[in-house]
């Protein structure tokens, strides 16, 4: 059973959609930046965290927009993944691009935690 949410998106859902869309974009841009930097920027943990975060942010966005019954659980997992990515980005805390990515991830995690829908 699918709920059509387009007419009934709450403010929290819309905030989450905005945050996940932005986080997805920033993680992809930051991965590209990391590839250009090389060295410590190419650690498997860091790249994996950003990849997972960017991909799951889009899944979360899609679940919210489509009105999936699993949107709430998806948002909770997205928050956890975003927190992990923020921690990974903060390992290079002297770089403004990395701290910006960490900040976007933290904002996204907070927005995802604000969504209470589904099973």
Secondary structure, DSSP 8 states (H G I E B T S, - for coil): -----TTT--HHHHHHHHHHHHHHHHHHHHHHHHHHH-GGGG-HHHHHHHHHHHHHHHHHHHHHHHT-TTHHHHHHHHHHHHHHHHHHHGGGTT-HHHHHHHHHHHHHHHHHHT-----
